[in-house]
Amino acid sequence: MPASSTTHARYQGGGPHSPIHQAAAAFITRDPARLTALCALWRSSGREVWVTLQGSSMVPNIVPGSRLLLSCRPAPPEVGMAVAYRRGAELIVHRVVAVAADPSGKGFIVCRGDANGYNDSPVRMEDVVGIVVEIRPPTAWLMARLRARRMAIRTLPGPALRLLLAACRIGRRT
């Protein structure tokens, strides 16, 4: 499968986004064994975790750079939901197009990226990491960070404020 047809997500944790933290997250998610352990931890704890989307297979509904909140609680995915699943060393975010079971009764789902013209290979239920419950486009994420730091947007110089507001309008259209 070509890299451009798959939307990857990289774990960003919930904390600060320092270069050291980002390097640690990249180190964890590039190793299949570590990613498997991390996904198992998320699922067993039933936590919600934030990931950052990379790739364009979910465009126009989810744009690259969007932050996604995954609910890792054990809940069966339904057709139409966007889910994150583990495939080798990648965490992939695609939409569920079918839910089924094999002859032995083990459940699986079939997914597809919104921008893709073909389905992914079947995904075992145990490889589903979480269901996307919230999407923050890149501009919404920036605005949340600004609010979290109690930075008054009014204090930005005129050109910077106009650029920020234009980016917010573009983000709302996607």
N, C-alpha and C positions, 0 to 999 in steps of 0.2 A: 504494500500500500504506500503510495507516495506521501512524503512528509506533509505536503501542503493540504492533503485531504483529511487529516486528522487533527482534532483540536486537543491539545495537551493542556494539562493543568499542573502547575507547580505549587507545592505546599509552601505557604508563606507563614504559617503559624498564626497566631493572633496578636503577637507582640510587636516590638519595634522592628523596623525594616532597615537596620544597619547593614552595611556591606558584609560584616562578619555573619550576621543572622541569615542573610540571603545566601551566602556561600555555604553555610551549614545546611540550609534547606535544599540547595541544589545538590550537595553531596549525598544527602539522604535519598532524594528522589531519582538519582541517576543509577543507583545500584538496585537491581531487582530484589535481592534478599532484604535489603533495608526497607525498600518500598513495601514489600510484602508484610514485614513486621510492623511498619508504621500504619498501614491500612488495617491490619488485624487489631492493633491498639485502638484506632478510631472506632472500629465496629464494636469491639467488646465494651468500650466505655460509653457508646451511644452518644458521643459528643457531637457538637456542631463545630466545623472547622472551615476556615476561609482558605481558598486557593485562588491563584491568579491564572486566568486563561491565557494560553498561547496558541496560536494557530487560527485558521479562518474557516474551519468547516462548519461552524455554528452561525456564521454571518447569514442574514442580517439580524437575527434575534439576539445573539450574544456576540459582541465584538471583541477582538483581541485586546488584552489588557484589562478586561473586566474582572472584577473580584466576585467570586461565587461562594455562597455559604452552603456547605454540604451538611445535610442532616444524616449522620451515620447511625441513627437508630435503626434497629431491625424492622423494616417495613417493606412489604413487597412493592416493587416499582410497577407502575401502571402505564399503559400505552399513552403517549403524549408527554410524559415526564422527561425532563433532562436528568441524566444520571452520570455519575463518575464511576468508572470501572477500571480495574487494573488489568493491563495486558503487558506481560514482561516487565520491562523497566519503565513503562509509561502509565500515567494516570490519564485516561481519556474521558472526555465529556461529550456525550452524544445523546440524542433523543431516542426513547424507546418506541419502536414501531410494532413490536409483537412480543407477547409473553406466552410461553409454551412449556411443555415438559417432554422429555425424551421417553422412550418405552419403559425405562426403569423407574420413571416417576420423578427424576431429578429435574428441577425447574431451570429454565434458561430464558434469556431475553435476546431479542434482535434489536440492534440500534442502528441509527444512521445520523450522520451530521446533517444539519438543516441545509447546508449548501452542497451536500454530496448527492449524486444521482444513483447511488447504490448502497445496499445494506452492508453493515459490518458482519464479520463472522459471529456466530452465536456466542453469547457470554453466559457463563455459569453464574447462578445466583450468588455463590460464595465469592465471586470476583467483583461483585457490585460493592463499591465502597460507600456510596451515599447518594442521596437524592438532592438535586439543586433546589433550595427553598428560597434563595434570594440572589438577585443579580444586581451588582453595582457597576454600571459602565465606568470607564476610566475617569470621566469628569466627575461623576457622583462620588467616587472614591476620593478624589482630590478634595472635593468640597467637604466631605466628612473629616478628612485629615485636618483641613484648615479650621473647621469648627472645634475639633478635639483639642487643638492647640490654642483655642480662643483667640485666633488671629482675626482681627476685624478686617473684612474685605474692603471696607470703606477707606482704609489707610493705604491701599495700593495706589500707585501713581495712575493717572488716567489711562494711558495706553495699556498698561498691564491689566487693569480692571476690565477694559473693553475686550482684550484678548481672552481673559478668563470667562467672561460672560458669553462670548461667542462660542467658546469650547463647550460650555454648558448647554447652549442651544443645540449644537450639533449632537451632543450626547443624548439629548431627549428624543431626537428623531430616530435613533437606532433601536 
